[in-house]
């Protein structure tokens, strides 16, 4: 399935929950799908134009001046089901952290530990956010969607716990290695420290979740 088609699926699926403006749609995707899916405005609005031209969504003026409210049409519902029944695309992995650890001899164990500790910290924060989302959902009226949404929360929890367990094991391995990667005064070299500090999203095993917003708020 092409990237644009996957974006169409995400947009149509989100609109199947409730009609939304493009801005609210992006907020809902970030809040409710953010643990495993991402779409930018640059992907959402072209998708909405494409889907509207095909008759899969209808538009009407939104509450705010200049905004449009998008609603799934009957043909859009049929197209969504068709897309949902296709085989999900397997994306080749690109894990910046594991790439660095594979060639970790270049960095040395101290710098590698810094990378792993950052990932562990994100996983701990992820687990706490998921626990809060689960608690908040427990206080809301259950819907037919609720069991499916909880499945994705559970997946995030399992991944976060697995990341923490892997990180603890990895940190123990790195701690046992000869600490020969220090610069003067026993501190990590400038290059090693810079690599640890600059590690970004490409090195993350589990993505962060934003503050809770989403379909239930529209």
PyMOL commands that set and color helices and strands:
alter all, ss='L'
color gray80, all
select helices_A, chain A and resi 3-17+22-33+41-53+74-84+96-102+104-107+109-138+146-176+184-186+190-198+201-203+215-217
alter helices_A, ss='H'
color red, helices_A
select strands_A, chain A and resi 20-21+57-61+68-72
alter strands_A, ss='S'
color yellow, strands_A
deselect
rebuild
show_as cartoon
